[in-house]
Amino acid sequence: MSLSHLYTTPISSSITNNPLRSSTKTTSSPSVHLSNHTQYISCKQNKQTSKEGNANHNVIDRRNVLLGLGGLYGATGTAIGAPFTPPDLGQCHKATDDDVTPKEVDCCPPKYGNAKMVDFTPPSVNDPLRVRKAAHKYNPDDIAKFEAAIAKMKALPADHPWNYNQQATIHCTYCNGAFNQFNSDALLQIHESWFFLPWHRYYLYFWEKILGKLIGDDTFAIPFWNWDTPKGMYIPPMYLKEKSPLFDDTRDKRHYTSVFDYKYTYKNPNPTDIDAVVTTNLAELDSIFKETLQLPALFMGKALRAGEKPTPAPGRCESLHNVAHMWAGPPDKPHWNMGNFHTAARDTLFFAHHGNVDRMWDIYSKFRGQKVEFRDPDWLDSSFIFYDENEQLVKCKVRNCLTPESLRYSYNPEPLAWTTIRRKYKKLRNEAKKRSEGDSLKLTPVSGFGSQPRPLTGPIRVLVQRPTTSRSKDEKADAVEILVIDGINVTSGSTARFDVYVTKSLEGLAGPDNGELAGSFVQIPKSSAGKGSSLELGISTLLEEIEADSEKELVVSLIPRNGDVTVSGVRIELFKVDDDEI
């Protein structure tokens, strides 16, 4: 299905009839998706040479190329992995926040060790469907009901599992290393992998159900911060009233009335050209969806299996999500509350933000025709634990949360302004290029990255060879061209951001314009530094838009924005698309 067709096809909010999405039945030989590791088996040993006309190109088949997510692949290419399971509940220990001294913090939920755990049973189709609405459209009655629910949650005894702070602690538990994985010395971490979206879906689901139970309303639904539409690109006003239980005094007060800038990093000034910022924001969303639809790991994050030590490998959805945390949180260390994983959920705005993140996954799934993103049972059968609205500790599998409707909630339809922004964005970019025409003769030579890691103390511009050129429509459907930034290392406890741009080479020279944004690496404070992180960015659509399909090499620019970062390499590969992914 073409991207243009996807963008012009209405998105239904009804429960899917797709049997894969509804039953999540797995195949006997599940496809292997992008690993969370940056180290690959020699590409030379795993490239398949194909020919179409005069074009020879190498395609990496991810079933054969990835070292078994920790070296656990058999000769057939089948993963010998295992799904995540709940940790030993009696073995909670100190978590860590690298932005504070001492670094050890307490994130152990109350009563976990003695609680009886049962399997989660999805709600009945006969249960009321809760409809989440955009926060900036809440009326006074909506706000009053929401505030009443939050006030009741904050008034509960401090050790009650529904208590507001205890609910916030759950995020620290899973994100700052309060547990080890079951029978492993690897820390439990759900960020920066394919668990990011399903875990947060469950987190919001139970938070919403508990709030509804507290006010006796089984139709109660939480709001979402609609930051993907122009009128929603502001912190919703109901969160800014100082006497409201929704208020948090730790937020960056400079941003109370400013439009949210997706290119923000700490201490940047507020944008002044609102229309240009909104247009650029929407163009980035457009790029995120177009470049990731064929390979879900590019949107959702890469695989992580039981026993593996987490290696940061977020998808583009999570990277953009990190920017909103930066925007709302304070600019100074330790960035409490919203700007730090340890404390983020203490701010009620966190749940509105993640409501929209969850909505992005729902939209993404519908654009893909509700095909299951990963048929791998190591994803589908992984499980997490939460306290439900009956104070019962429940074990929840990924396979039971693949659609909002399966959990009996939905999102009120909102216009998708980013699906029609491309023409306006191109006009904006052309005007910017015209203003820089006076610098057009300032060409500088560029060369390859080299074999040694390089610190991002200033912009790095490198010449990168492409695996093939002038691919046909069918070839593009079979394999996605991906820009890979390897070995990203960030100082412990540091926040970081760098942006990645792509443009055409002028016979080994680069002009002053960096080209088009391919994506960004964005890190906020967490329990451990991003050692050996990788960033993988689809660029197939980008190359069409800059008319670079026939180019043999590209200029890739890494532009540092914040933090101390070292990068080990830059390359471009083709990744084969499995039949079940398209």
C-alpha positions in Angstrom: 0.0 0.0 0.0 1.5 3.4 -1.0 2.1 6.0 1.7 0.0 8.5 -0.2 -2.9 6.1 0.0 -2.4 5.6 3.7 -2.4 9.3 4.3 -5.7 9.8 2.4 -7.5 6.8 3.8 -9.7 7.6 6.8 -8.6 6.0 10.0 -11.3 3.9 11.7 -11.5 3.9 15.4 -13.5 0.7 15.5 -12.2 -2.6 16.7 -10.1 -4.2 14.0 -11.3 -7.3 12.1 -7.8 -8.2 11.3 -7.3 -11.7 12.7 -3.6 -11.2 13.3 -4.3 -8.1 15.4 -7.2 -9.6 17.3 -5.8 -13.1 17.9 -2.0 -12.3 17.6 -1.5 -15.9 16.5 2.2 -16.5 15.9 3.8 -18.4 13.1 5.9 -21.4 13.8 9.0 -19.6 12.6 8.7 -16.0 13.8 10.5 -13.3 11.9 13.5 -11.8 13.6 13.5 -8.0 13.8 16.2 -5.5 14.3 18.4 -6.4 17.3 19.0 -4.1 20.2 22.7 -4.7 19.6 24.8 -2.5 17.4 27.3 -5.2 16.6 26.5 -7.2 13.5 27.9 -10.3 11.9 30.2 -9.3 9.1 27.9 -7.7 6.5 30.1 -9.2 3.8 29.2 -12.6 5.0 25.5 -11.9 5.1 24.7 -9.8 2.1 22.6 -11.2 -0.7 23.6 -9.9 -4.1 20.6 -9.2 -6.3 20.4 -7.7 -9.8 17.8 -5.7 -11.5 18.9 -4.4 -14.9 22.3 -2.9 -14.3 21.9 -2.3 -10.6 23.8 -4.6 -8.2 23.0 -4.1 -4.6 23.5 -5.7 -1.2 20.6 -6.5 1.0 21.0 -7.5 4.6 18.5 -10.2 5.6 18.0 -9.6 9.3 17.1 -13.2 9.9 20.7 -14.1 9.1 22.6 -11.0 9.9 21.9 -10.3 13.6 23.9 -12.1 16.3 20.9 -13.6 18.0 20.2 -10.7 20.3 23.2 -11.8 22.4 24.6 -14.5 20.1 21.7 -16.9 20.5 20.8 -17.9 17.0 20.9 -21.4 15.5 21.9 -22.4 12.0 18.4 -22.0 10.8 18.3 -18.3 11.9 15.6 -19.0 14.5 16.0 -17.0 17.7 16.6 -19.0 20.9 15.5 -16.1 23.0 12.8 -15.8 25.6 10.1 -13.3 26.5 10.4 -10.9 29.5 8.8 -12.3 32.7 8.0 -10.5 35.9 11.0 -10.2 38.3 11.4 -11.8 41.7 9.0 -9.5 43.6 10.9 -10.1 46.8 14.2 -8.9 45.4 13.6 -5.2 44.8 16.7 -3.1 45.5 17.8 0.5 45.2 17.4 2.1 41.8 19.8 4.7 40.5 19.5 8.3 39.2 22.8 9.4 37.8 21.9 13.0 38.0 21.7 13.2 41.8 24.1 12.5 44.7 24.0 9.9 46.2 22.8 8.1 43.1 20.8 5.4 44.9 17.1 6.1 45.1 14.1 4.2 46.5 11.7 3.0 43.8 10.4 -0.2 45.4 6.5 -0.4 45.3 4.8 -1.3 48.6 3.6 -4.8 49.2 5.0 -6.3 46.0 6.9 -9.0 47.9 3.7 -10.3 49.7 1.2 -9.8 46.9 -0.5 -12.6 45.1 -0.2 -12.2 41.3 -2.8 -13.4 38.8 -2.9 -13.2 35.0 -4.6 -10.2 33.5 -8.0 -10.7 31.9 -8.8 -8.2 29.2 -12.1 -6.3 29.7 -15.2 -7.6 28.1 -16.4 -6.1 24.8 -19.6 -5.3 26.7 -17.8 -3.0 29.1 -18.2 0.8 28.4 -15.8 2.2 25.8 -13.9 5.1 27.5 -13.1 7.9 25.0 -10.0 10.0 25.6 -10.2 13.6 24.5 -7.5 16.3 23.7 -6.6 18.2 26.9 -6.8 21.6 25.2 -10.5 20.9 24.4 -11.6 20.0 27.9 -14.6 22.0 29.2 -15.0 23.1 32.8 -17.0 19.9 33.7 -14.3 17.7 32.2 -11.6 19.5 34.2 -13.5 19.4 37.4 -14.0 15.6 37.1 -10.3 15.0 36.3 -9.2 17.3 39.2 -11.5 15.4 41.6 -10.1 12.1 40.6 -6.5 13.3 41.0 -7.3 14.9 44.3 -8.7 11.6 45.6 -5.6 9.7 44.4 -3.3 12.2 46.2 -5.3 11.9 49.4 -4.9 8.1 49.7 -2.5 6.7 52.4 1.1 7.0 51.4 1.6 3.2 51.3 -1.5 2.5 49.3 -0.7 1.1 45.9 -3.1 3.5 44.3 -1.6 6.5 46.0 -0.5 9.2 43.5 3.2 9.0 44.5 3.2 5.2 44.5 1.7 5.2 41.0 4.5 7.6 40.0 7.1 5.2 41.5 6.1 2.4 39.2 7.7 4.4 36.3 11.0 4.6 38.3 10.7 0.8 39.2 10.7 -0.2 35.5 13.0 2.6 34.2 15.7 3.1 36.8 16.7 -0.5 37.7 14.8 -1.3 40.9 14.6 -4.9 39.8 16.9 -7.3 38.0 15.3 -9.4 35.3 14.2 -12.8 36.5 17.1 -15.2 37.2 19.5 -12.6 35.7 21.9 -9.9 36.7 20.6 -7.7 33.9 18.6 -4.8 35.1 14.9 -4.5 34.2 14.4 -1.6 31.8 11.6 -1.0 29.4 12.7 2.2 27.7 14.7 2.3 24.5 13.4 -1.0 23.1 10.3 -2.6 21.7 8.7 -2.6 25.2 8.5 1.2 25.4 5.0 1.5 23.8 3.2 -1.6 25.2 4.5 -1.0 28.8 3.3 2.6 28.8 0.0 1.6 27.3 -0.7 -0.7 30.3 0.7 1.9 32.7 -1.8 4.5 31.5 -4.6 2.0 31.3 -4.4 1.0 35.0 -3.9 4.6 36.1 -7.1 5.6 34.2 -9.1 2.7 35.6 -8.0 3.5 39.2 -9.0 7.1 38.8 -12.4 6.0 37.4 -12.8 3.7 40.4 -12.0 6.5 42.9 -14.8 8.7 41.5 -17.2 5.8 40.7 -17.3 6.4 37.0 -16.5 3.4 34.7 -16.6 5.7 31.6 -13.9 8.0 33.0 -11.1 8.6 30.5 -7.9 10.6 30.8 -6.9 13.5 28.5 -4.1 13.5 26.0 -1.7 16.3 25.2 -2.4 16.8 21.5 1.1 18.1 20.6 0.8 16.9 16.9 -1.7 19.5 16.0 -1.0 23.3 15.8 -3.5 24.3 18.5 -2.3 21.5 20.8 1.4 22.4 20.6 1.2 24.2 23.9 1.1 22.9 27.5 -2.7 22.6 28.1 -4.0 25.4 30.2 -5.6 23.2 32.8 -2.2 22.0 34.0 -1.0 25.6 34.7 -3.4 26.6 37.4 -1.4 26.8 40.6 -4.2 25.8 43.0 -5.1 22.8 40.8 -4.0 19.2 41.7 -2.8 19.0 38.1 -0.2 21.7 38.7 3.5 21.0 39.1 5.9 23.8 40.1 9.0 22.1 38.8 8.1 22.6 35.1 10.1 25.1 32.9 8.0 28.3 33.4 9.5 29.8 30.2 7.3 27.2 28.3 4.0 27.9 30.0 2.7 29.8 27.0 5.3 29.0 24.3 4.7 26.7 21.3 6.4 23.4 21.7 9.5 23.2 19.5 10.5 19.7 18.5 14.1 20.8 17.9 14.4 22.1 21.5 17.2 21.2 23.8 17.9 22.6 27.2 18.1 26.4 27.6 17.3 27.2 24.0 15.3 30.4 23.7 11.6 30.2 23.0 10.8 30.3 19.3 9.6 33.6 17.8 8.5 32.4 14.3 5.5 30.4 15.4 4.3 29.4 11.9 7.8 28.2 10.9 8.1 26.1 14.1 4.7 24.5 13.7 5.4 23.7 10.0 8.8 22.2 10.9 7.2 20.2 13.7 4.6 18.8 11.5 7.1 17.9 8.7 9.1 15.9 11.3 6.0 13.9 12.2 5.3 13.3 8.6 8.9 12.0 8.2 8.6 9.8 11.2 5.6 8.0 9.9 6.7 7.7 6.3 10.2 6.4 7.1 9.1 3.8 9.6 6.0 2.2 8.2 7.8 -0.7 6.6 10.0 -1.5 9.6 8.2 -1.2 12.9 11.5 -1.3 14.9 12.3 2.1 13.4 9.2 3.5 15.1 8.9 1.4 18.2 12.4 0.5 19.2 14.5 -2.7 18.7 14.2 -6.1 20.3 15.2 -6.9 23.9 14.9 -10.4 25.2 15.0 -11.9 28.7 18.5 -12.0 30.2 19.9 -9.4 27.9 21.5 -6.3 29.3 19.6 -3.3 27.9 21.5 -1.4 25.2 19.7 1.8 24.3 18.0 1.5 20.8 14.9 3.7 20.8 12.6 4.1 17.8 11.8 7.5 16.4 8.5 7.7 18.4 10.4 7.5 21.7 13.1 10.0 20.6 10.5 12.6 19.9 8.8 11.7 23.2 12.1 12.5 25.0 12.0 16.1 23.5 8.6 16.7 25.2 10.1 15.6 28.5 12.9 18.1 28.0 10.5 20.8 27.1 8.2 20.4 30.1 10.9 19.7 32.7 13.3 22.2 34.3 16.5 23.0 32.3 18.9 22.4 35.3 20.1 19.3 37.0 18.6 17.0 38.1 15.7 17.9 35.8 13.0 16.8 38.3 10.2 16.1 37.6 9.3 15.7 33.9 12.8 15.8 32.7 14.1 12.7 34.5 12.9 9.1 34.2 13.1 8.7 38.0 10.6 11.4 38.7 8.7 12.1 35.4 5.4 10.4 36.5 5.2 12.7 39.5 3.9 15.4 37.1 0.3 14.8 35.9 1.3 16.2 32.6 3.4 13.0 32.1 0.2 11.0 31.6 -1.3 13.5 29.1 2.0 13.4 27.2 2.1 9.6 27.1 -1.6 9.6 26.2 -0.5 11.2 22.9 2.5 8.9 22.6 0.1 6.0 22.9 -2.2 7.6 20.3 0.7 7.9 17.9 1.1 4.1 18.2 -2.6 3.6 17.6 -2.4 5.8 14.5 0.7 4.0 13.3 -1.0 0.7 13.7 -4.0 1.8 11.7 -1.8 3.2 8.9 -0.2 -0.2 8.7 -3.6 -1.9 8.3 -3.5 -3.2 11.9 -0.8 -5.7 11.1 1.0 -6.8 14.3 4.3 -5.0 14.5 6.3 -8.0 15.7 4.9 -11.6 15.4 7.8 -12.8 17.6 6.5 -14.6 20.7 9.5 -13.1 22.6 7.6 -9.8 22.3 4.0 -11.0 22.3 4.4 -13.2 25.4 6.6 -10.8 27.4 4.8 -9.6 30.5 4.7 -6.8 33.1 3.1 -6.4 36.5 0.7 -3.7 37.7 -1.8 -3.1 40.5 -5.3 -3.0 38.9 -8.4 -1.1 39.9 -9.3 -3.9 42.4 -5.9 -3.7 44.2 -5.0 -7.0 42.6 -1.4 -7.5 41.3 -1.8 -8.7 37.6 0.6 -10.0 35.0 -0.1 -8.5 31.6 1.2 -9.8 28.3 2.0 -7.6 25.3 -0.4 -9.6 23.1 -3.4 -8.4 25.1 -2.7 -4.6 24.6 -2.2 -4.4 20.8 -5.1 -2.0 20.3 -6.8 0.5 22.6 -10.1 -1.0 21.8 -9.0 -4.3 23.3 -8.6 -2.5 26.6 -12.0 -0.7 26.0 -10.8 2.8 25.3 -10.3 4.9 22.2 -9.2 8.4 21.1 -11.5 11.1 20.0 -10.7 11.8 16.4 -8.5 14.8 15.7 -7.2 16.2 12.4 -3.8 14.8 11.4 -2.3 18.1 10.3 1.1 16.6 9.5 -0.3 14.4 6.7 -0.8 17.5 4.5 2.2 19.7 5.5 4.8 18.6 3.0 4.0 21.2 0.3 4.1 24.1 2.8 7.3 22.7 4.4 9.1 22.5 1.0 8.2 26.2 0.4 9.6 27.1 3.8 12.8 25.1 3.0 13.2 26.7 -0.4 12.9 30.2 1.1 15.6 29.3 3.6 17.9 28.0 0.9 17.5 31.2 -1.1 18.5 33.3 1.9 21.8 31.3 2.1 22.6 31.5 -1.7 25.3 34.1 -0.9 27.2 31.2 0.9 26.7 28.8 -2.1 30.4 29.1 -3.0 31.6 28.2 0.4 32.2 24.5 -0.3 34.2 22.4 2.0 35.8 18.9 1.3 34.3 16.0 3.2 35.7 12.5 3.6 34.7 9.2 5.3 34.1 8.9 9.0 37.3 6.9 9.7 37.9 3.9 11.9 38.2 5.6 15.3 35.4 7.0 17.5 35.0 10.7 17.3 33.8 13.2 19.9 30.9 15.4 18.9 32.6 18.6 20.1 31.4 20.3 16.9 29.6 19.4 13.7 30.9 16.3 12.0 30.2 16.1 8.2 31.1 12.8 6.5 30.9 11.2 3.1 28.9 8.0 3.3 28.7 5.4 0.5 25.3 4.0 -0.4 24.9 0.3 -1.0 23.1 0.9 -4.3 21.5 3.6 -6.4 18.3 4.3 -8.5 16.3 1.5 -6.9 13.0 0.5 -8.5 9.6 0.8 -6.8 9.7 -3.0 -6.2 13.2 -2.9 -4.7 12.1 -0.1 -2.3 9.2 -2.3 -1.3 11.6 -5.2 -0.6 14.2 -3.3 1.4 14.5 -0.1 3.4 17.6 2.1 3.1 18.7 2.9 6.7 21.3 5.3 8.0 23.0 3.8 11.0 24.9 5.8 13.7 27.0 3.3 15.6 28.6 3.3 19.1 26.9 6.4 20.6 28.4 7.0 24.0 27.1 9.6 26.5 28.7 10.7 29.7 27.0 9.0 32.7 24.0 10.9 33.9 24.2 13.4 31.0 21.5 14.7 28.9 22.3 14.7 25.2 21.0 15.6 21.8 22.4 15.6 18.3 20.6 16.0 15.0 21.3 14.0 11.8 21.0 15.7 8.4 21.4 14.3 4.9 22.2 16.0 1.6 23.8 15.3 -1.7 27.5 15.5 -2.3 29.0 17.9 -4.8 31.8 15.7 -6.0 33.2 15.2 -2.6 32.4 18.7 -1.4 29.6 19.9 0.9 27.8 23.2 0.8 26.7 25.3 3.8 23.2 23.8 3.9 23.1 20.6 6.0 20.1 19.2 4.0 17.1 17.4 5.4 16.7 16.2 9.0 16.8 12.4 9.1 16.3 12.1 12.8 17.7 12.9 16.2 19.4 11.2 19.2 17.8 12.5 22.4 18.6 11.4 25.9 17.2 12.5 29.2 18.6 11.6 32.6 18.1 7.9 33.6 19.7 5.1 35.5 22.7 4.5 33.3 24.4 6.2 30.4 23.8 5.4 26.8 26.9 3.2 26.3 27.1 1.7 22.9 23.7 3.0 21.8 22.7 2.9 18.2 20.5 5.1 16.1 18.9 3.8 12.9 17.0 6.1 10.6 15.0 5.3 7.5 16.0 7.6 4.6 14.2 6.1 1.6 11.6 8.8 1.4 14.1 11.5 2.3 16.2 10.6 -0.7 13.3 10.8 -3.0 12.4 14.3 -1.7 15.9 15.7 -2.1 16.2 13.9 -5.5 19.2 11.9 -4.5 18.1 8.4 -5.6 20.9 8.2 -8.2 23.7 9.5 -5.9 26.4 7.0 -5.0 27.4 8.9 -1.8 25.7 11.3 0.6 26.9 13.9 3.0 25.7 13.1 6.5 26.0 15.8 9.1 25.9 15.2 12.9 25.1 18.4 14.6 25.7 18.4 18.4 23.0 20.2 20.4 23.6 19.2 24.0 25.8 16.8 26.1 29.1 15.1 25.7 28.8 12.5 23.0 31.1 10.2 21.1 30.2 8.3 17.9 32.0 5.3 16.5 30.7 5.2 13.0 28.2 6.2 10.3 27.1 3.9 7.5 24.1 3.1 5.2 22.6 -0.3 4.8 19.6 -1.9 3.1 17.4 -3.9 5.4 15.1 -6.5 4.0 11.4 -6.1 4.7 9.7 -9.3 5.9 6.4 -10.1 4.2 4.5 -9.8 7.5 5.8 -6.3 8.0 4.1 -4.6 5.0 
